Amino acid sequence: MRDKRTWAERLVLRVPFLWLTLFFLVPFLIVVKISFSQAALSQPPYEPVLSFADGWMGLFEKLGMFSLSSYEMLWGDSLYLDAYLSSLRLGVLATLLTLLIGYPLAYAIARAPEASRPALLMLAIAPFWTSFLIRVYAWIAILKDEGLLNLALMKLGLISEPLQIFATDWAVLIGLTYSYLPFMILPLYNAIERQPRELREAAADLGAKPSAIFWRITVPLSRAGIVAGCLLVFIPSIGEFVIPDLLGGSNTLMIGKSLWVEFFDNRDWPVASAVAVVLLLLLLLPMALYERSQMKGEAR
């Protein structure tokens, strides 16, 4: 069957694939190539593999420098495994907290009078109007031992000595939850707002209580928004560097921080590239599971 689309339509369909190829696939392949290299005291600080700089003979010579030592180091050093596990733990906790906080907010906005919804949504995304770094630095002023939170609690007589929150995993968790909360609210609002009002009215007419309507109609129909919001929060929070670096302490271990140290402090680009490759593969897993569930849902 002939494709009846015009050349302009075909071009528009190919632009996203071209964009992903140039700005995702090609850089990723370069990182993969570096991960199979060996570190060296040179500029750049690794011995290139798969290089055509010296022609075909030089390419075969470079292939002999193909090395799995970076991945062996990741496997053999518990530091990286601990960093991955810590990142996963904090990412999951941040995702759960943003879901617990974001769902009631999204529900309230979606059920608010239609005229006030744009203003409420604007308030939900208002933090994006401020620099990300400024917002993180503001949490330093809030969570420090002499910060606003401890000062307020001590003034109210709720505590006798400052809470040790700053420079701990708790501070990182608070920063992640605050920073990525809008990414949870927006897809949840979209999923709840689109639900037909007639379904809730019909359930109420049949004698269903508001709690039953919420748990048996509203929540199941917002499943796509829940999954999308969880992915939008979970994926970037795992690789976060700024928040653990500014709010976390010396014992806070996240893979984004480890990657930064390998690239810029140790200048071990092959190991840093291997860390990035493994991290990306870990992030592709939930995305693949989501796509699979979406395809099964459409097949039904």
C-alpha contacts under 8 A as a table, 3 or more apart, distances in Angstrom:
res1	aa1	res2	aa2	distance
5	R	9	E	5.95
5	R	10	R	6.47
6	T	9	E	5.24
6	T	10	R	6.34
7	W	10	R	5.05
7	W	11	L	6.03
8	A	11	L	5.00
8	A	12	V	6.21
9	E	12	V	5.15
9	E	13	L	6.35
10	R	13	L	5.14
10	R	14	R	6.28
11	L	14	R	5.08
11	L	15	V	6.21
12	V	15	V	5.36
12	V	16	P	7.73
13	L	16	P	6.65
13	L	17	F	7.70
14	R	17	F	5.29
14	R	18	L	6.17
15	V	18	L	5.01
15	V	19	W	6.06
16	P	19	W	4.98
16	P	20	L	6.15
17	F	20	L	5.15
17	F	21	T	6.05
18	L	21	T	5.04
18	L	22	L	6.15
19	W	22	L	5.31
19	W	23	F	5.95
19	W	24	F	7.76
20	L	23	F	5.38
20	L	24	F	5.06
20	L	25	L	6.31
21	T	24	F	5.63
21	T	25	L	4.71
21	T	26	V	5.99
22	L	25	L	6.32
22	L	26	V	5.55
22	L	27	P	7.50
23	F	26	V	6.43
23	F	27	P	6.36
24	F	27	P	5.58
24	F	28	F	5.96
25	L	28	F	5.08
25	L	29	L	6.12
26	V	29	L	5.16
26	V	30	I	6.32
27	P	30	I	5.03
27	P	31	V	6.29
28	F	31	V	5.07
28	F	32	V	6.19
28	F	277	V	7.94
29	L	32	V	4.92
29	L	33	K	6.11
30	I	33	K	5.04
30	I	34	I	6.29
31	V	34	I	5.10
31	V	35	S	6.20
31	V	273	S	5.49
31	V	274	A	7.90
31	V	276	A	7.90
31	V	277	V	7.37
32	V	35	S	5.05
32	V	36	F	6.72
32	V	273	S	6.67
32	V	274	A	7.17
32	V	277	V	6.60
33	K	36	F	5.47
33	K	37	S	6.82
33	K	49	V	6.85
33	K	50	L	7.59
34	I	37	S	5.10
34	I	46	Y	7.53
34	I	48	P	7.01
34	I	49	V	7.54
34	I	269	W	7.03
34	I	270	P	5.32
34	I	273	S	6.31
35	S	38	Q	7.99
35	S	68	L	7.95
35	S	70	S	6.53
35	S	71	Y	7.89
35	S	269	W	7.37
35	S	270	P	4.21
35	S	271	V	6.28
35	S	272	A	7.48
35	S	273	S	4.83
35	S	274	A	4.84
35	S	277	V	7.97
36	F	49	V	7.42
36	F	66	F	5.73
36	F	67	S	5.01
36	F	68	L	5.74
36	F	69	S	7.69
36	F	70	S	7.08
36	F	270	P	6.60
36	F	274	A	7.92
37	S	46	Y	6.28
37	S	47	E	5.73
37	S	48	P	5.96
37	S	49	V	6.04
37	S	65	M	6.91
37	S	66	F	5.95
37	S	67	S	5.69
37	S	68	L	7.87
37	S	270	P	5.80
38	Q	46	Y	5.43
38	Q	47	E	5.39
38	Q	48	P	7.77
38	Q	65	M	7.40
38	Q	66	F	7.82
38	Q	67	S	6.48
38	Q	69	S	7.57
38	Q	70	S	7.81
38	Q	270	P	6.31
39	A	45	P	5.92
39	A	46	Y	4.20
39	A	47	E	6.32
39	A	268	D	5.97
39	A	269	W	6.83
39	A	270	P	6.19
40	A	45	P	5.00
40	A	46	Y	4.58
40	A	47	E	6.12
41	L	45	P	5.50
41	L	46	Y	7.27
42	S	45	P	4.69
42	S	46	Y	6.74
43	Q	46	Y	7.47
45	P	267	R	6.80
45	P	268	D	7.00
45	P	269	W	6.68
46	Y	268	D	7.77
46	Y	269	W	6.76
46	Y	270	P	6.94
47	E	65	M	7.60
48	P	51	S	6.31
48	P	62	K	6.88
49	V	59	L	7.59
49	V	62	K	4.86
49	V	63	L	5.77
49	V	65	M	6.40
49	V	66	F	6.20
50	L	59	L	5.73
50	L	60	F	7.96
50	L	62	K	5.97
50	L	63	L	6.05
51	S	54	D	7.46
51	S	58	G	7.34
51	S	59	L	5.48
51	S	62	K	6.60
52	F	55	G	4.96
52	F	56	W	6.46
52	F	58	G	6.67
52	F	59	L	5.51
53	A	58	G	7.13
53	A	59	L	7.79
54	D	57	M	6.89
54	D	58	G	4.56
54	D	59	L	6.87
55	G	58	G	5.26
55	G	59	L	6.24
56	W	59	L	4.88
56	W	60	F	6.47
57	M	60	F	5.28
57	M	61	E	6.40
58	G	61	E	4.98
58	G	62	K	6.13
59	L	62	K	5.06
59	L	63	L	6.22
60	F	63	L	5.02
60	F	64	G	6.71
61	E	64	G	5.36
61	E	65	M	7.25
62	K	65	M	5.26
62	K	66	F	7.11
63	L	66	F	5.26
67	S	70	S	7.53
68	L	71	Y	5.52
68	L	72	E	6.23
69	S	72	E	4.88
69	S	73	M	6.04
70	S	73	M	5.08
70	S	74	L	6.44
70	S	270	P	6.07
70	S	271	V	4.80
70	S	274	A	6.21
71	Y	74	L	5.02
71	Y	75	W	6.26
71	Y	271	V	7.27
71	Y	274	A	6.12
72	E	75	W	5.03
72	E	76	G	5.98
73	M	76	G	5.03
73	M	77	D	5.80
73	M	271	V	7.68
74	L	77	D	5.50
74	L	78	S	7.69
74	L	80	Y	5.96
74	L	81	L	7.39
74	L	271	V	7.70
74	L	274	A	7.86
74	L	275	V	7.46
75	W	78	S	7.45
75	W	80	Y	7.94
75	W	81	L	7.59
77	D	80	Y	6.19
77	D	81	L	7.28
78	S	81	L	5.07
78	S	82	D	6.00
79	L	82	D	5.18
79	L	83	A	6.16
80	Y	83	A	4.89
80	Y	84	Y	6.18
80	Y	255	I	7.27
80	Y	258	S	7.68
81	L	84	Y	5.14
81	L	85	L	6.16
82	D	85	L	5.10
82	D	86	S	5.91
82	D	253	L	7.43
83	A	86	S	5.10
83	A	87	S	6.02
83	A	253	L	5.23
83	A	254	M	4.78
83	A	255	I	4.97
83	A	258	S	7.36
84	Y	87	S	5.12
84	Y	88	L	6.13
84	Y	254	M	6.67
84	Y	255	I	5.64
84	Y	279	L	7.99
85	L	88	L	5.06
85	L	89	R	6.07
86	S	89	R	5.04
86	S	90	L	6.14
86	S	253	L	6.31
86	S	254	M	5.95
86	S	255	I	7.99
87	S	90	L	5.28
87	S	91	G	5.83
87	S	237	S	7.88
87	S	238	I	5.09
87	S	239	G	7.40
87	S	253	L	7.41
87	S	254	M	4.90
87	S	255	I	6.17
88	L	91	G	4.99
88	L	92	V	6.00
88	L	238	I	6.12
89	R	92	V	5.29
89	R	93	L	6.20
90	L	93	L	5.09
90	L	94	A	5.94
90	L	173	L	6.44
90	L	237	S	7.91
90	L	238	I	7.43
91	G	94	A	5.16
91	G	95	T	6.08
91	G	233	V	7.85
91	G	234	F	5.36
91	G	235	I	7.77
91	G	237	S	5.40
91	G	238	I	5.22
92	V	95	T	5.06
92	V	96	L	6.20
92	V	234	F	6.50
93	L	96	L	5.14
93	L	97	L	6.13
93	L	173	L	7.43
94	A	97	L	5.13
94	A	98	T	6.08
94	A	173	L	5.96
94	A	174	I	7.86
94	A	176	L	6.08
94	A	177	T	5.20
94	A	233	V	7.66
94	A	234	F	7.45
94	A	237	S	7.71
95	T	98	T	5.23
95	T	99	L	6.13
95	T	177	T	7.37
95	T	230	C	5.81
95	T	233	V	5.81
95	T	234	F	5.65
96	L	99	L	5.06
96	L	100	L	6.15
96	L	230	C	7.95
97	L	100	L	5.07
97	L	101	I	6.10
97	L	177	T	6.51
98	T	101	I	5.13
98	T	102	G	5.37
98	T	177	T	5.61
98	T	178	Y	7.90
98	T	180	Y	7.39
98	T	181	L	5.34
98	T	184	M	6.45
98	T	233	V	7.94
99	L	102	G	4.99
99	L	103	Y	5.66
99	L	184	M	6.58
99	L	226	I	7.63
99	L	229	G	7.83
99	L	230	C	7.29
100	L	103	Y	5.92
100	L	104	P	7.28
101	I	104	P	6.19
101	I	105	L	6.72
101	I	181	L	7.92
102	G	105	L	5.13
102	G	106	A	5.93
102	G	181	L	6.44
102	G	182	P	7.77
102	G	184	M	5.96
102	G	185	I	5.07
102	G	188	L	7.77
103	Y	106	A	5.09
103	Y	107	Y	5.93
103	Y	184	M	7.88
103	Y	185	I	6.72
103	Y	188	L	6.57
104	P	107	Y	4.98
104	P	108	A	6.02
105	L	108	A	5.13
105	L	109	I	6.23
105	L	185	I	7.03
106	A	109	I	5.15
106	A	110	A	6.08
106	A	185	I	5.35
106	A	186	L	7.29
106	A	188	L	5.90
106	A	189	Y	4.67
106	A	192	I	7.64
107	Y	110	A	5.13
107	Y	111	R	6.11
107	Y	188	L	7.79
107	Y	189	Y	6.55
107	Y	192	I	6.65
108	A	111	R	5.23
108	A	112	A	5.95
109	I	112	A	5.11
109	I	117	R	5.89
109	I	120	L	6.36
109	I	121	L	7.19
109	I	189	Y	7.10
110	A	117	R	7.03
110	A	189	Y	5.90
110	A	192	I	6.33
110	A	193	E	4.98
111	R	193	E	7.49
112	A	116	S	6.72
112	A	117	R	6.31
113	P	116	S	5.60
113	P	117	R	6.61
114	E	117	R	5.41
115	A	118	P	7.10
116	S	119	A	5.51
116	S	120	L	6.35
117	R	120	L	5.07
117	R	121	L	6.07
118	P	121	L	5.12
118	P	122	M	6.08
119	A	122	M	4.99
119	A	123	L	6.34
120	L	123	L	5.10
120	L	124	A	6.34
121	L	124	A	4.93
121	L	125	I	6.42
122	M	125	I	5.34
122	M	126	A	5.84
123	L	126	A	4.92
124	A	127	P	7.49
124	A	182	P	6.21
124	A	185	I	7.60
125	I	128	F	5.73
125	I	129	W	7.74
125	I	182	P	5.84
126	A	129	W	5.56
126	A	130	T	7.77
127	P	130	T	5.66
127	P	135	R	7.85
128	F	131	S	7.14
128	F	132	F	7.50
130	T	134	I	6.99
130	T	135	R	6.97
131	S	134	I	5.23
131	S	135	R	6.42
132	F	135	R	5.23
132	F	136	V	6.39
132	F	179	S	7.97
133	L	136	V	5.13
133	L	137	Y	6.12
133	L	242	V	7.88
134	I	137	Y	5.06
134	I	138	A	6.11
135	R	138	A	5.03
135	R	139	W	6.63
136	V	139	W	5.22
136	V	140	I	6.73
136	V	175	G	6.87
136	V	243	I	6.76
136	V	246	L	7.46
136	V	247	L	7.70
137	Y	140	I	5.03
137	Y	141	A	6.72
137	Y	246	L	7.59
138	A	141	A	5.21
138	A	142	I	6.43
139	W	142	I	4.82
139	W	143	L	5.92
139	W	175	G	7.27
139	W	247	L	7.85
140	I	143	L	5.35
140	I	144	K	5.82
140	I	147	G	7.67
140	I	166	F	7.10
140	I	246	L	7.78
140	I	247	L	6.58
141	A	144	K	5.90
141	A	147	G	5.21
141	A	148	L	6.64
142	I	147	G	4.73
142	I	148	L	4.67
142	I	149	L	5.44
142	I	150	N	7.94
143	L	146	E	7.94
143	L	147	G	5.45
143	L	148	L	6.96
143	L	149	L	6.07
143	L	150	N	7.29
143	L	165	I	6.10
143	L	166	F	5.22
143	L	171	A	7.29
144	K	147	G	4.54
144	K	148	L	7.82
144	K	150	N	7.70
144	K	164	Q	7.81
144	K	165	I	7.04
144	K	166	F	5.12
145	D	150	N	6.40
145	D	162	P	5.46
145	D	163	L	6.55
145	D	164	Q	6.48
145	D	165	I	7.61
145	D	166	F	7.09
146	E	150	N	6.37
146	E	151	L	6.48
146	E	162	P	7.28
147	G	150	N	5.72
147	G	151	L	6.11
148	L	151	L	5.04
148	L	152	A	6.03
149	L	152	A	5.26
149	L	153	L	6.22
150	N	153	L	5.11
150	N	154	M	6.01
150	N	162	P	5.41
150	N	163	L	6.46
151	L	154	M	5.26
151	L	155	K	6.10
151	L	162	P	7.87
152	A	155	K	5.10
152	A	156	L	6.22
153	L	156	L	5.14
153	L	157	G	6.27
153	L	158	L	5.37
153	L	159	I	5.98
154	M	157	G	4.94
154	M	158	L	5.94
154	M	159	I	5.23
154	M	160	S	6.11
154	M	161	E	7.21
154	M	162	P	7.56
155	K	158	L	7.76
156	L	159	I	7.95
157	G	160	S	6.89
159	I	162	P	7.14
164	Q	168	T	7.78
165	I	168	T	5.83
165	I	170	W	6.12
165	I	171	A	5.73
166	F	170	W	7.60
166	F	171	A	5.41
166	F	247	L	6.27
166	F	248	G	7.03
166	F	249	G	7.70
167	A	171	A	6.40
167	A	172	V	7.89
167	A	246	L	8.00
167	A	247	L	5.33
167	A	248	G	4.17
167	A	249	G	3.88
167	A	250	S	7.54
167	A	252	T	7.89
168	T	171	A	5.45
168	T	172	V	6.76
168	T	247	L	7.26
168	T	248	G	5.09
168	T	249	G	5.36
168	T	251	N	7.57
168	T	252	T	6.63
169	D	172	V	4.99
169	D	173	L	6.09
169	D	248	G	6.05
169	D	249	G	7.64
169	D	252	T	6.09
170	W	173	L	5.01
170	W	174	I	6.16
171	A	174	I	5.07
171	A	175	G	6.13
171	A	247	L	5.72
171	A	248	G	6.41
172	V	175	G	5.04
172	V	176	L	6.10
172	V	243	I	6.14
172	V	244	P	5.50
172	V	247	L	5.59
172	V	248	G	5.59
173	L	176	L	5.14
173	L	177	T	6.08
174	I	177	T	5.19
174	I	178	Y	6.09
175	G	178	Y	5.25
175	G	179	S	5.96
175	G	243	I	6.33
175	G	247	L	7.45
176	L	179	S	5.23
176	L	180	Y	6.05
176	L	237	S	6.56
176	L	243	I	7.02
177	T	180	Y	5.58
177	T	181	L	5.75
178	Y	181	L	5.46
179	S	182	P	7.51
180	Y	183	F	5.38
180	Y	184	M	6.97
180	Y	233	V	5.79
180	Y	237	S	7.95
181	L	184	M	5.27
181	L	185	I	6.37
181	L	233	V	7.67
182	P	185	I	4.95
182	P	186	L	6.15
183	F	186	L	5.88
183	F	187	P	7.20
183	F	229	G	6.13
183	F	232	L	6.06
183	F	233	V	6.34
184	M	187	P	6.14
184	M	188	L	6.38
184	M	226	I	7.75
184	M	228	A	7.94
184	M	229	G	4.30
184	M	230	C	6.68
184	M	232	L	7.05
184	M	233	V	6.70
185	I	188	L	5.23
185	I	189	Y	5.93
185	I	229	G	7.31
186	L	189	Y	5.17
186	L	190	N	6.24
186	L	229	G	7.75
187	P	190	N	5.03
187	P	191	A	6.17
187	P	225	G	4.90
187	P	226	I	7.36
187	P	228	A	6.55
187	P	229	G	5.76
188	L	191	A	5.13
188	L	192	I	6.12
188	L	222	S	6.85
188	L	225	G	4.61
188	L	226	I	6.04
188	L	229	G	6.75
189	Y	192	I	5.20
189	Y	193	E	5.78
189	Y	225	G	7.75
190	N	193	E	5.33
190	N	194	R	6.28
190	N	225	G	7.14
191	A	194	R	5.62
191	A	195	Q	6.90
191	A	221	L	7.49
191	A	222	S	5.08
191	A	223	R	7.89
191	A	224	A	6.96
191	A	225	G	5.15
192	I	195	Q	5.54
192	I	218	T	6.98
192	I	221	L	7.57
192	I	222	S	5.73
192	I	225	G	7.93
195	Q	218	T	7.62
195	Q	221	L	7.15
196	P	199	L	5.85
196	P	200	R	7.63
197	R	200	R	5.56
197	R	201	E	6.44
198	E	201	E	4.97
198	E	202	A	5.92
199	L	202	A	5.15
199	L	203	A	6.19
199	L	217	I	7.78
200	R	203	A	5.12
200	R	204	A	6.15
200	R	213	I	6.46
200	R	217	I	7.41
201	E	204	A	5.07
201	E	205	D	6.12
202	A	205	D	5.05
202	A	206	L	6.31
203	A	206	L	5.12
203	A	207	G	6.58
203	A	208	A	5.43
203	A	213	I	6.71
204	A	207	G	5.15
204	A	208	A	4.93
204	A	209	K	6.70
204	A	210	P	7.58
204	A	213	I	7.57
205	D	208	A	7.32
208	A	212	A	6.02
208	A	213	I	6.31
209	K	212	A	5.19
209	K	213	I	6.24
210	P	213	I	5.01
210	P	214	F	6.16
211	S	214	F	5.10
211	S	215	W	6.26
212	A	215	W	5.28
212	A	216	R	5.70
212	A	217	I	7.76
213	I	216	R	5.42
213	I	217	I	5.31
213	I	218	T	6.59
214	F	217	I	5.65
214	F	218	T	4.78
214	F	219	V	6.14
215	W	218	T	6.17
215	W	219	V	5.39
215	W	220	P	7.24
216	R	219	V	6.54
216	R	220	P	6.36
217	I	220	P	5.65
217	I	221	L	6.09
218	T	221	L	5.40
218	T	222	S	6.24
219	V	222	S	5.16
219	V	223	R	6.53
220	P	223	R	5.36
221	L	224	A	7.53
222	S	225	G	5.33
222	S	226	I	6.31
223	R	226	I	5.01
223	R	227	V	6.23
224	A	227	V	5.28
224	A	228	A	6.10
225	G	228	A	5.08
225	G	229	G	5.91
226	I	229	G	5.21
226	I	230	C	6.07
227	V	230	C	5.14
227	V	231	L	6.23
227	V	290	Y	7.59
228	A	231	L	5.23
228	A	232	L	6.18
229	G	232	L	5.05
229	G	233	V	6.25
230	C	233	V	5.25
230	C	234	F	5.76
231	L	234	F	5.09
231	L	235	I	5.74
231	L	286	P	7.62
231	L	287	M	7.48
232	L	235	I	6.01
232	L	236	P	6.98
233	V	236	P	6.08
233	V	237	S	6.11
234	F	237	S	5.32
234	F	238	I	6.33
235	I	238	I	5.72
235	I	239	G	7.22
235	I	283	L	6.17
236	P	239	G	5.52
236	P	240	E	6.12
237	S	240	E	5.01
238	I	254	M	7.60
238	I	255	I	7.40
238	I	256	G	7.46
239	G	254	M	7.56
239	G	255	I	6.25
239	G	256	G	4.68
239	G	279	L	7.73
240	E	243	I	6.56
240	E	244	P	7.16
240	E	254	M	7.72
240	E	255	I	7.94
240	E	256	G	5.42
240	E	257	K	7.63
241	F	244	P	5.76
241	F	245	D	6.01
241	F	254	M	7.65
241	F	256	G	4.79
241	F	257	K	5.15
241	F	260	W	7.77
242	V	245	D	5.14
242	V	246	L	6.11
243	I	246	L	5.35
243	I	247	L	5.64
243	I	248	G	7.16
244	P	247	L	5.31
244	P	248	G	4.49
244	P	249	G	7.65
244	P	252	T	6.83
244	P	253	L	7.88
244	P	254	M	7.17
244	P	257	K	7.32
245	D	248	G	5.69
245	D	249	G	7.62
245	D	257	K	6.84
248	G	251	N	7.67
248	G	252	T	5.42
249	G	252	T	5.25
250	S	253	L	7.81
253	L	257	K	7.19
253	L	258	S	7.51
254	M	257	K	5.53
254	M	258	S	6.46
255	I	258	S	4.91
255	I	259	L	6.02
255	I	275	V	7.85
256	G	259	L	5.10
256	G	260	W	6.33
257	K	260	W	5.11
257	K	261	V	6.31
258	S	261	V	5.13
258	S	262	E	6.31
259	L	262	E	5.24
259	L	263	F	6.24
259	L	272	A	5.37
259	L	275	V	6.49
259	L	276	A	7.12
260	W	263	F	5.22
260	W	264	F	5.94
260	W	265	D	7.46
260	W	272	A	7.76
261	V	264	F	5.55
261	V	265	D	4.90
261	V	266	N	6.18
261	V	267	R	7.91
262	E	265	D	5.88
262	E	266	N	4.85
262	E	267	R	5.68
262	E	268	D	5.36
262	E	269	W	6.77
262	E	271	V	6.93
262	E	272	A	5.26
263	F	266	N	6.28
263	F	267	R	4.78
263	F	268	D	5.79
263	F	269	W	5.47
263	F	272	A	5.68
264	F	267	R	5.19
268	D	271	V	5.71
268	D	272	A	6.26
269	W	272	A	4.95
269	W	273	S	5.88
270	P	273	S	5.08
270	P	274	A	6.16
271	V	274	A	5.00
271	V	275	V	6.19
272	A	275	V	5.04
272	A	276	A	6.27
273	S	276	A	4.99
273	S	277	V	6.12
274	A	277	V	5.05
274	A	278	V	6.20
275	V	278	V	5.37
275	V	279	L	6.12
276	A	279	L	5.03
276	A	280	L	6.14
277	V	280	L	5.18
277	V	281	L	6.28
278	V	281	L	5.10
278	V	282	L	6.23
279	L	282	L	5.08
279	L	283	L	6.30
280	L	283	L	5.00
280	L	284	L	6.13
281	L	284	L	5.07
281	L	285	L	6.58
282	L	285	L	5.53
282	L	286	P	7.74
283	L	286	P	6.16
283	L	287	M	6.89
284	L	287	M	5.10
284	L	288	A	6.00
285	L	288	A	5.17
285	L	289	L	6.28
286	P	289	L	5.01
286	P	290	Y	6.10
287	M	290	Y	5.04
287	M	291	E	6.22
288	A	291	E	5.11
288	A	292	R	6.12
289	L	292	R	5.05
289	L	293	S	6.21
290	Y	293	S	5.15
290	Y	294	Q	6.17
291	E	294	Q	5.01
291	E	295	M	6.17
292	R	295	M	5.14
292	R	296	K	6.26
293	S	296	K	5.08
293	S	297	G	6.12
294	Q	297	G	5.02
294	Q	298	E	6.25
295	M	298	E	5.14
295	M	299	A	6.14
296	K	299	A	5.02
296	K	300	R	6.41
297	G	300	R	5.33
